[in-house]
Amino acid sequence: MSAPRIAIVDYDLGNVKSMINALSKVGAQPILTNSRKEILSADALVLPGVGAFSHGMQQLKKYNLIDVIHSFASTNKPFLGVCLGMQMMFDRSNEFGETEGLGLFSGDIKIIGVDLIKQQRLPHVGWNNICLPGNIKNWENTIFSEIQGNTDMYFVHSYAASPLLNTEILATTLYYDHAFCSAIMRGNIYGVQFHPEKSAEPGLLILKSLIDLA
């Protein structure tokens, strides 16, 4: 049986080398591409991303990727947004002025709430745990099925998602005393604010679960 073909959206943003290496390590055949044909024929899709929301959306428009992303999302094949890739799945962000997103999930991207008096700083960089939200009892039948609650993942960000629907929150994370949404899910579409490709064995287990779905 051939390895699942995982398309990684190529729009000149994101830590694609680490993602390619991680997907290869867990038995996938990663393909870095902005070709509509290659994306739609892939077994799963990863939308990576690092940087500002407005720049990310500008790059997706530059490479005519918005329509093909929506087309893939309408299939039953697994689709994972990572960091900025997750954020762009939402309606809009107020980072450097309001920018419209892909609108795959309802909600906004906002700066993480911090208390400067308590010297709580941004960006949120480093290892932090992901927790089961109150709306679900376990992560069975999701890409988190092989990990435990309160598992540490690697984060680098200052903005986070505020989903309109709590039922689409797959995980939360506490930064100082502020809880934010660190993962989302609806059907075949997932998003993670952390970087699974940089999160050692637990991150690889998540990517392995993604390709198992594929």
GUKOL-360845 format. One line per field, with one value per atom (N, C-alpha, C): x, y, z; residue in three letters; atom name. Coordinates in steps of 0.05 Angstrom, whole numbers. Atoms other than C-alpha are relative to their C-alpha. Layout:
N
u	(X, ...)
v	(Y, ...)
w	(Z, ...)
rest	(ALA, ...)
atom	(CA, ...)
***
This chain:
214
u	(17, 0, 18, -17, 29, -6, 3, 40, -20, 19, -15, 14, -11, -1, -12, 9, -5, 10, -8, -6, 4, -6, 27, -2, 5, 2, 25, -24, 60, -8, 6, 49, 21, -24, 118, -2, 1, 100, -2, 2, 110, 26, -24, 162, -3, 7, 152, 21, -21, 219, -5, 6, 202, -25, 25, 132, 5, -7, 159, 14, -15, 208, -17, 17, 156, -20, 20, 104, 14, -15, 157, 6, -7, 177, -23, 23, 107, -13, 9, 99, -16, 15, 67, 19, -14, 88, -7, 7, 89, 7, -4, 82, -5, 2, 96, -10, 12, 51, -20, 23, 5, -16, 15, -23, -28, 28, -99, -3, 4, -95, 13, -14, -43, -14, 13, -80, -26, 26, -148, 3, -4, -119, 14, -15, -81, -19, 16, -105, -6, 5, -100, 15, -12, -81, 9, -11, -38, 4, -4, -41, 18, -18, 21, -1, -1, 38, 14, -13, 81, 0, 1, 73, -27, 24, 19, -23, 25, -53, -3, 5, -58, 19, -20, 6, -7, 7, -17, -23, 22, -83, 8, -10, -47, 14, -15, -2, -19, 19, -61, -14, 12, -94, 19, -20, -29, 2, -3, -25, -27, 27, -101, -7, 4, -107, -26, 24, -170, -22, 21, -219, 7, -7, -180, 0, 2, -175, -29, 28, -250, -10, 8, -259, 10, -10, -214, -16, 14, -250, -28, 27, -316, 0, -2, -290, 0, -2, -287, 29, -28, -211, 11, -10, -171, 14, -11, -150, 10, -12, -103, 12, -13, -87, 18, -19, -25, 8, -8, -11, -15, 14, -26, -20, 19, -58, -26, 25, -109, -14, 13, -121, -14, 12, -135, -26, 25, -191, -24, 22, -233, -9, 12, -275, 18, -16, -227, 20, -19, -169, 3, -5, -156, 30, -29, -80, 8, -8, -53, -24, 24, -124, -16, 18, -183, 6, -4, -170, -19, 18, -220, 16, -13, -201, -15, 12, -223, -29, 28, -288, -8, 7, -285, -11, 11, -299, -10, 11, -341, 15, -14, -303, 22, -21, -247, 27, -27, -172, 7, -5, -153, 26, -25, -90, -6, 4, -81, -1, 3, -104, 23, -22, -45, -2, -1, -34, 28, -27, 26, 10, -8, 26, 12, -11, 39, 24, -23, 94, -6, 7, 57, 6, -11, 91, -10, 5, 77, 25, 16, 91, 1, 0, 73, 18, -20, 134, 9, -10, 153, -20, 17, 122, -22, 23, 53, -20, 17, -1, -27, 26, -65, -19, 19, -127, -27, 27, -195, -18, 19, -247, -24, 23, -311, -21, 22, -353, 4, -5, -321, 13, -10, -303, 26, -25, -246, 6, -9, -208, -2, 3, -229, -11, 9, -239, 7, -11, -199, 30, -29, -127, 15, -13, -113, -4, 8, -135, 23, -23, -64, 15, -14, -45, -19, 15, -68, -5, 5, -98, 24, -23, -47, 27, -25, 5, 13, -14, 58, 4, -5, 62, 16, -16, 106, -15, 15, 75, 18, -12, 98, -22, 22, 43, -7, 10, 12, -31, 28, -58, -12, 13, -109, -29, 27, -177, -21, 24, -244, -23, 22, -292, -27, 28, -365, -14, 13, -385, 19, -17, -357, 2, 0, -374, 22, -22, -318, 28, -25, -264, 9, -11, -221, 19, -18, -170, 3, -6, -154, 28, -26, -89, 0, -1, -74, 26, -24, -24, -2, 4, -14, -29, 27, -87, -21, 18, -116, -2, 5, -147, -7, 7, -148, -5, 5, -171, 26, -25, -111, -4, 6, -146, -30, 27, -210, -6, 8, -249, -29, 28, -310, 2, -2, -318, 28, -27, -255, 20, -17, -226, 10, -13, -177, 18, -20, -135, 14, -15, -80, 17, -15, -48, 30, -28, 16, 12, -14, 67, 5, -5, 60, 27, -25, 121, 24, -21, 162, -5, 9, 128, 8, -11, 170, -20, 16, 135, -30, 29, 65, -9, 7, 65, 1, -1, 86, -24, 24, 29, -25, 22, -20, 2, -3, 8, -4, 5, 7, -31, 29, -67, -13, 11, -79, 3, -4, -49, -15, 17, -86, -28, 27, -151, 0, -2, -126, 1)
v	(-24, 0, 25, -24, 67, 20, -20, 123, 21, -22, 175, 25, -25, 237, 24, -23, 298, 26, -25, 365, 21, -23, 423, 25, -24, 490, 17, -16, 528, 29, -28, 603, 18, -15, 625, 9, -6, 625, -27, 24, 572, -15, 16, 525, -26, 24, 476, -22, 21, 440, -19, 16, 417, -17, 15, 397, -23, 22, 357, -22, 20, 321, -16, 14, 305, -18, 17, 279, -24, 23, 236, -20, 18, 208, -18, 16, 184, -16, 18, 149, 12, -13, 201, 7, -11, 226, 29, -28, 302, 13, -14, 346, 30, -29, 421, 11, -8, 452, 23, -18, 508, -6, 9, 469, -10, 8, 462, -30, 28, 393, -17, 16, 367, 1, -3, 395, -16, 14, 367, -30, 29, 299, -13, 10, 293, -14, 15, 247, 17, -18, 303, 26, -27, 377, 12, -15, 417, 29, -29, 494, 10, -10, 517, 30, -29, 588, 12, -15, 635, 29, -29, 711, 12, -16, 762, -10, 9, 745, 13, -15, 799, -8, 9, 777, -28, 27, 705, 0, -1, 721, 13, -13, 766, -21, 21, 707, -21, 19, 659, 12, -13, 709, 1, -2, 719, -26, 26, 645, -13, 9, 638, -26, 24, 588, -1, -1, 611, -19, 17, 576, -30, 28, 511, -10, 8, 510, -5, 4, 518, -26, 25, 462, -24, 23, 415, -3, 1, 433, -13, 11, 411, -30, 29, 340, -13, 14, 287, -6, 6, 286, 18, -15, 309, 25, -26, 382, 12, -10, 411, 28, -26, 485, 2, -2, 499, 29, -27, 563, 22, -20, 620, -14, 15, 567, -5, 2, 554, 27, -26, 628, 9, -9, 641, -16, 14, 589, 15, -15, 640, 23, -21, 698, 24, -25, 755, 1, -6, 781, 30, -28, 849, 7, -5, 842, 20, -21, 905, 10, -8, 926, -25, 24, 881, -11, 15, 828, -23, 23, 778, -26, 26, 705, -19, 20, 641, -6, 4, 637, -29, 29, 561, -4, 0, 573, 28, -26, 628, 10, -12, 674, 18, -20, 724, -9, 3, 724, 25, -23, 769, -4, 2, 785, -14, 14, 741, 20, -19, 777, -4, 1, 793, 24, -21, 836, 11, -11, 881, 7, -6, 900, -25, 25, 827, -10, 6, 827, -26, 21, 777, 9, -9, 781, -16, 12, 767, 4, 23, 730, -23, 25, 664, -19, 16, 624, -23, 22, 555, -22, 23, 492, 7, -3, 493, -23, 24, 441, 7, -2, 430, -17, 13, 410, -6, 6, 379, 24, -21, 435, -12, 10, 430, -13, 10, 412, -29, 28, 343, -16, 17, 284, -13, 12, 255, 7, -6, 260, -25, 23, 193, 8, -5, 191, 28, -25, 255, -3, 3, 269, 2, 0, 276, -27, 24, 205, -15, 14, 180, 15, -15, 234, 4, -4, 251, 30, -28, 315, 10, -14, 365, -8, 6, 344, 26, -24, 397, 0, -6, 426, 26, -24, 480, 22, -24, 549, 23, -26, 613, 18, -17, 666, 22, -22, 730, 2, -1, 722, -28, 26, 666, 3, 1, 645, 3, -1, 663, -11, 12, 613, 8, -7, 632, -24, 24, 560, -16, 15, 526, -29, 28, 459, -7, 4, 469, 2, -2, 478, -28, 27, 415, 0, -1, 439, 29, -27, 499, -1, -3, 525, 24, -22, 570, 14, -16, 626, 20, -14, 657, -6, 5, 666, 3, -4, 672, -26, 25, 610, 8, -5, 609, -26, 23, 561, -8, 9, 520, -22, 18, 471, 0, -1, 467, -25, 23, 413, 3, 4, 407, -19, 20, 344, -8, 7, 332, 22, -23, 401, 5, -4, 412, 25, -22, 471, -2, 0, 474, 25, -24, 537, -6, 8, 500, -12, 12, 468, -29, 29, 392, -9, 8, 387, 7, -7, 418, -9, 8, 383, -28, 26, 320, -23, 24, 252, 6, -5, 279, 13, -13, 323, -20, 20, 265, -19, 17, 223, 14, -15, 278, -2, 1, 279, -29, 27, 203, -6, 3, 205, 13, -13, 254, -17, 17, 208, -26, 24, 148, 6, -8, 186, 1, -2, 196, -27)
w	(0, 0, 0, 2, -20, 23, -22, 31, -8, 6, 36, -9, 11, -5, 15, -16, 41, -14, 12, 5, 21, -17, 42, -17, 16, 17, -1, 4, -13, -8, 5, -7, 11, -10, 16, 29, -29, 90, 14, -16, 143, 1, -4, 170, -14, 16, 113, 2, -1, 120, 24, -24, 191, -4, 5, 169, -20, 19, 109, 14, -14, 154, 19, -20, 207, -14, 14, 157, -12, 10, 124, 21, -22, 191, 9, -9, 206, -23, 21, 139, -23, 22, 93, -23, 23, 25, -2, 1, 34, -27, 25, -27, 4, -2, -23, -26, 25, -75, 2, 2, -96, -25, 24, -155, 9, -6, -153, -4, 6, -185, 21, -20, -135, 27, -26, -75, 1, 0, -95, -2, 2, -111, 24, -24, -45, 19, -20, 11, 24, -22, 62, -6, 5, 65, 26, -22, 112, -9, 5, 113, 23, -21, 151, 1, 0, 169, 24, -22, 210, -9, 7, 213, 3, -3, 206, -17, 13, 187, -27, 25, 134, -22, 19, 100, -10, 8, 100, -20, 18, 67, -27, 25, 17, -17, 14, -2, -12, 11, -10, -24, 24, -57, -23, 21, -95, -16, 14, -111, -7, 8, -124, 15, -16, -67, 16, -18, -31, -10, 10, -77, 2, -1, -79, 29, -28, -3, 8, -5, 2, -13, 14, -49, 15, -15, -10, 26, -25, 55, -3, 5, 24, -4, 3, 15, 28, -26, 70, 8, -5, 68, 22, -22, 129, -9, 6, 129, 26, -24, 182, -4, 0, 193, 25, -21, 235, 5, -9, 274, -16, 17, 225, -18, 17, 181, 14, -15, 236, 2, -3, 247, -25, 25, 174, -7, 4, 177, 10, -13, 216, -18, 16, 192, -4, 2, 208, 23, -21, 249, 2, -4, 279, 3, 0, 274, -22, 19, 241, -17, 15, 223, -7, 5, 206, -28, 25, 152, -1, 4, 125, -4, 2, 132, -19, 17, 98, 6, -8, 137, 2, -3, 147, 28, -27, 222, 7, -9, 253, 24, -23, 299, -9, 5, 304, 12, -10, 316, 16, -17, 374, 15, -16, 414, 26, -26, 475, 22, -23, 538, 20, -19, 583, 19, -20, 645, 1, 1, 634, 28, -27, 708, 13, -11, 724, -17, 18, 670, -16, 18, 627, -28, 25, 560, -25, 26, 487, -17, 7, 444, 20, -15, 477, -14, 13, 461, 18, -15, 484, 5, -5, 513, 19, -17, 543, -6, 4, 552, -13, 11, 515, 17, -19, 555, -14, 10, 541, 8, -7, 538, 14, -15, 578, -17, 18, 517, -9, 8, 505, 22, -22, 549, -7, 8, 508, -29, 27, 443, -19, 17, 415, -28, 28, 339, -10, 10, 330, -5, 3, 311, 26, -27, 386, 14, -13, 400, 13, -10, 414, 22, -21, 464, 24, -25, 535, 4, -8, 562, 16, -14, 591, -11, 14, 540, -10, 8, 525, -31, 29, 454, -2, 4, 425, -14, 9, 414, -7, 6, 380, -12, 11, 374, 20, -17, 401, -2, 5, 373, 2, -3, 384, -9, 11, 359, 23, -17, 392, -16, 16, 360, 10, -7, 358, 12, -10, 371, 18, -19, 433, -8, 8, 403, -20, 19, 352, 13, -14, 406, 8, -5, 410, 24, -22, 461, 9, -10, 505, 14, -13, 535, 18, -19, 595, -3, 0, 586, 23, -26, 655, 9, -9, 676, -23, 23, 605, -15, 16, 572, -28, 29, 496, -14, 16, 443, -15, 13, 420, -21, 22, 373, -6, 9, 333, -18, 18, 295, -8, 10, 252, -24, 21, 212, -6, 9, 171, 4, -1, 185, 29, -25, 242, -1, -2, 266, 27, -25, 318, 1, -3, 345, 4, -5, 365, -25, 23, 319, 6, -5, 319, -11, 12, 274, 17, -18, 330, 29, -27, 389, 7, -7, 393, -5, 4, 400, 0, 1, 418, -26, 26, 356, -23, 21, 312, 2, -4, 342, -13, 12, 320, -30, 29, 249, -10, 7, 248, -1, 0, 267, -24, 23, 211, -25, 24, 159, 2, -4, 189, -10, 10, 175, -31, 30, 103, -13)
rest	(MET, MET, MET, SER, SER, SER, ALA, ALA, ALA, PRO, PRO, PRO, ARG, ARG, ARG, ILE, ILE, ILE, ALA, ALA, ALA, ILE, ILE, ILE, VAL, VAL, VAL, ASP, ASP, ASP, TYR, TYR, TYR, ASP, ASP, ASP, LEU, LEU, LEU, GLY, GLY, GLY, ASN, ASN, ASN, VAL, VAL, VAL, LYS, LYS, LYS, SER, SER, SER, MET, MET, MET, ILE, ILE, ILE, ASN, ASN, ASN, ALA, ALA, ALA, LEU, LEU, LEU, SER, SER, SER, LYS, LYS, LYS, VAL, VAL, VAL, GLY, GLY, GLY, ALA, ALA, ALA, GLN, GLN, GLN, PRO, PRO, PRO, ILE, ILE, ILE, LEU, LEU, LEU, THR, THR, THR, ASN, ASN, ASN, SER, SER, SER, ARG, ARG, ARG, LYS, LYS, LYS, GLU, GLU, GLU, ILE, ILE, ILE, LEU, LEU, LEU, SER, SER, SER, ALA, ALA, ALA, ASP, ASP, ASP, ALA, ALA, ALA, LEU, LEU, LEU, VAL, VAL, VAL, LEU, LEU, LEU, PRO, PRO, PRO, GLY, GLY, GLY, VAL, VAL, VAL, GLY, GLY, GLY, ALA, ALA, ALA, PHE, PHE, PHE, SER, SER, SER, HIS, HIS, HIS, GLY, GLY, GLY, MET, MET, MET, GLN, GLN, GLN, GLN, GLN, GLN, LEU, LEU, LEU, LYS, LYS, LYS, LYS, LYS, LYS, TYR, TYR, TYR, ASN, ASN, ASN, LEU, LEU, LEU, ILE, ILE, ILE, ASP, ASP, ASP, VAL, VAL, VAL, ILE, ILE, ILE, HIS, HIS, HIS, SER, SER, SER, PHE, PHE, PHE, ALA, ALA, ALA, SER, SER, SER, THR, THR, THR, ASN, ASN, ASN, LYS, LYS, LYS, PRO, PRO, PRO, PHE, PHE, PHE, LEU, LEU, LEU, GLY, GLY, GLY, VAL, VAL, VAL, CYS, CYS, CYS, LEU, LEU, LEU, GLY, GLY, GLY, MET, MET, MET, GLN, GLN, GLN, MET, MET, MET, MET, MET, MET, PHE, PHE, PHE, ASP, ASP, ASP, ARG, ARG, ARG, SER, SER, SER, ASN, ASN, ASN, GLU, GLU, GLU, PHE, PHE, PHE, GLY, GLY, GLY, GLU, GLU, GLU, THR, THR, THR, GLU, GLU, GLU, GLY, GLY, GLY, LEU, LEU, LEU, GLY, GLY, GLY, LEU, LEU, LEU, PHE, PHE, PHE, SER, SER, SER, GLY, GLY, GLY, ASP, ASP, ASP, ILE, ILE, ILE, LYS, LYS, LYS, ILE, ILE, ILE, ILE, ILE, ILE, GLY, GLY, GLY, VAL, VAL, VAL, ASP, ASP, ASP, LEU, LEU, LEU, ILE, ILE, ILE, LYS, LYS, LYS, GLN, GLN, GLN, GLN, GLN, GLN, ARG, ARG, ARG, LEU, LEU, LEU, PRO, PRO, PRO, HIS, HIS, HIS, VAL, VAL, VAL, GLY, GLY, GLY, TRP, TRP, TRP, ASN, ASN, ASN, ASN, ASN, ASN, ILE, ILE, ILE, CYS, CYS, CYS, LEU, LEU, LEU, PRO, PRO, PRO, GLY, GLY, GLY, ASN, ASN, ASN, ILE, ILE, ILE, LYS, LYS, LYS, ASN, ASN, ASN, TRP, TRP, TRP, GLU, GLU, GLU, ASN, ASN, ASN, THR, THR, THR, ILE, ILE, ILE, PHE, PHE, PHE, SER, SER, SER, GLU, GLU, GLU, ILE, ILE, ILE, GLN, GLN, GLN, GLY, GLY, GLY, ASN, ASN, ASN, THR, THR, THR, ASP, ASP, ASP, MET, MET, MET, TYR, TYR, TYR, PHE, PHE, PHE, VAL, VAL, VAL, HIS, HIS, HIS, SER, SER, SER, TYR, TYR, TYR, ALA, ALA, ALA, ALA, ALA, ALA, SER, SER, SER, PRO, PRO, PRO, LEU, LEU, LEU, LEU, LEU, LEU, ASN, ASN, ASN, THR, THR, THR, GLU, GLU, GLU, ILE, ILE, ILE, LEU, LEU, LEU, ALA, ALA, ALA, THR, THR, THR, THR, THR, THR, LEU, LEU, LEU, TYR, TYR, TYR, TYR, TYR, TYR, ASP, ASP, ASP, HIS, HIS, HIS, ALA, ALA, ALA, PHE, PHE, PHE, CYS, CYS, CYS, SER, SER, SER, ALA, ALA, ALA, ILE, ILE, ILE, MET, MET, MET, ARG, ARG, ARG, GLY, GLY, GLY, ASN, ASN, ASN, ILE, ILE, ILE, TYR, TYR, TYR, GLY, GLY, GLY, VAL, VAL, VAL, GLN, GLN, GLN, PHE, PHE, PHE, HIS, HIS, HIS, PRO, PRO, PRO, GLU, GLU, GLU, LYS, LYS, LYS, SER, SER, SER, ALA, ALA, ALA, GLU, GLU, GLU, PRO, PRO, PRO, GLY, GLY, GLY, LEU, LEU, LEU, LEU, LEU, LEU, ILE, ILE, ILE, LEU, LEU, LEU, LYS, LYS, LYS, SER, SER, SER, LEU, LEU, LEU, ILE, ILE, ILE, ASP, ASP, ASP, LEU, LEU, LEU, ALA, ALA, ALA)
atom	(N, CA, C, N, CA, C, N, CA, C, N, CA, C, N, CA, C, N, CA, C, N, CA, C, N, CA, C, N, CA, C, N, CA, C, N, CA, C, N, CA, C, N, CA, C, N, CA, C, N, CA, C, N, CA, C, N, CA, C, N, CA, C, N, CA, C, N, CA, C, N, CA, C, N, CA, C, N, CA, C, N, CA, C, N, CA, C, N, CA, C, N, CA, C, N, CA, C, N, CA, C, N, CA, C, N, CA, C, N, CA, C, N, CA, C, N, CA, C, N, CA, C, N, CA, C, N, CA, C, N, CA, C, N, CA, C, N, CA, C, N, CA, C, N, CA, C, N, CA, C, N, CA, C, N, CA, C, N, CA, C, N, CA, C, N, CA, C, N, CA, C, N, CA, C, N, CA, C, N, CA, C, N, CA, C, N, CA, C, N, CA, C, N, CA, C, N, CA, C, N, CA, C, N, CA, C, N, CA, C, N, CA, C, N, CA, C, N, CA, C, N, CA, C, N, CA, C, N, CA, C, N, CA, C, N, CA, C, N, CA, C, N, CA, C, N, CA, C, N, CA, C, N, CA, C, N, CA, C, N, CA, C, N, CA, C, N, CA, C, N, CA, C, N, CA, C, N, CA, C, N, CA, C, N, CA, C, N, CA, C, N, CA, C, N, CA, C, N, CA, C, N, CA, C, N, CA, C, N, CA, C, N, CA, C, N, CA, C, N, CA, C, N, CA, C, N, CA, C, N, CA, C, N, CA, C, N, CA, C, N, CA, C, N, CA, C, N, CA, C, N, CA, C, N, CA, C, N, CA, C, N, CA, C, N, CA, C, N, CA, C, N, CA, C, N, CA, C, N, CA, C, N, CA, C, N, CA, C, N, CA, C, N, CA, C, N, CA, C, N, CA, C, N, CA, C, N, CA, C, N, CA, C, N, CA, C, N, CA, C, N, CA, C, N, CA, C, N, CA, C, N, CA, C, N, CA, C, N, CA, C, N, CA, C, N, CA, C, N, CA, C, N, CA, C, N, CA, C, N, CA, C, N, CA, C, N, CA, C, N, CA, C, N, CA, C, N, CA, C, N, CA, C, N, CA, C, N, CA, C, N, CA, C, N, CA, C, N, CA, C, N, CA, C, N, CA, C, N, CA, C, N, CA, C, N, CA, C, N, CA, C, N, CA, C, N, CA, C, N, CA, C, N, CA, C, N, CA, C, N, CA, C, N, CA, C, N, CA, C, N, CA, C, N, CA, C, N, CA, C, N, CA, C, N, CA, C, N, CA, C, N, CA, C, N, CA, C, N, CA, C, N, CA, C, N, CA, C, N, CA, C, N, CA, C, N, CA, C, N, CA, C, N, CA, C, N, CA, C, N, CA, C, N, CA, C, N, CA, C, N, CA, C, N, CA, C, N, CA, C, N, CA, C, N, CA, C, N, CA, C, N, CA, C, N, CA, C, N, CA, C, N, CA, C, N, CA, C, N, CA, C, N, CA, C, N, CA, C, N, CA, C, N, CA, C, N, CA, C, N, CA, C, N, CA, C, N, CA, C, N, CA, C, N, CA, C, N, CA, C, N, CA, C, N, CA, C, N, CA, C, N, CA, C, N, CA, C, N, CA, C, N, CA, C, N, CA, C, N, CA, C, N, CA, C, N, CA, C, N, CA, C, N, CA, C, N, CA, C)
***
